[in-house]
């Protein structure tokens, strides 16, 4: 059964001990310590089940869910920041959100398609994997698919080129470079760098 971000929920338990030993014990028992920030929550220390957190995190960090704390409080929240070590969750920050108030989030970018320029001597160079936007929680997508098929060598894709859903506003600079198609040996920023790259290329050929 498919679930949307409005029906997802995550159970949390208030954290009362803050020693290194208690944190280690929490993690060993499959729990992840964290903090939830917000108007109602203030700054509340909690811990959640690692498997449940993983399910919520897979929906995307821009989708909100219902965070239910064992003190009886419940509110919509977003994953603000996560820390992982050796593939395991070690800490998570949650942000309480209001469904009727716009929020700022960074939306993950997914580049799809095969750029025309990569079929020759070009390569896709990704400069950004996230885009900062603002919108009501219900309007925010979990990610943005960016089709790079039409990009040729020398072409650049900037933030302003991205088509955003209705109700979502770009906060990043429209001139922010997201991706470009460069030659396989790299495009330099100025002429001197280009000449240096050419000399390096010639040297490598001579050594061969």
Secondary structure, 3 states (H helix, E strand, C coil): CCCCCCCCEEEEEECCCCCHHHHHHHHHCCEEEEEEEECCCEEEEEEEEHHHHHHHHCCCCCCCEEEEECCCCEEEEEEEEEEEECCEEEEEEEEECCCCCCEEEEEEEEEECCCHHHHCCEEEEECCCEEEEEECHHHCCCEEEEECCCCCCCCEEEHHHCCCCCCCEECCCCCCEEEEEEECCCCCCCHHHHHHHHHHHHHHHHHC
